[in-house]
Amino acid sequence: MKSLKEDIVAQRKKDSLTDTDEVKHSRRNILKGAGLVLMGGLAGKISRVSAAPEPTATPAPPLPWKWVELDPMEAGTLAYQSYLKKHGG
């Protein structure tokens, strides 16, 4: 009759994954590995975002011409007529 200590030692030897032929591919192990990869990715993303410097935007230079409001209907009509003269039928 085996003692309790011998049973525990035997079970630990059986459960240890020292031999590569005995690697178990179970749903639990796959999900655990996927969770670790996901958490590592999130940690890396958070550390990059928190370490990124604040972008500074420079104001746009003034336009070299005077701004003129255009009538969209008139501009569309002129463009359509110009197309018909040059390319249309």
HELIX and SHEET records of a PDB file:
HELIX    1   1 LEU A    4  ASP A   15  1                                  12    
HELIX    2   2 THR A   20  GLU A   22  5                                   3    
HELIX    3   3 ARG A   27  ALA A   51  1                                  25    
HELIX    4   4 PRO A   72  LYS A   86  1                                  15    
END                                                                             
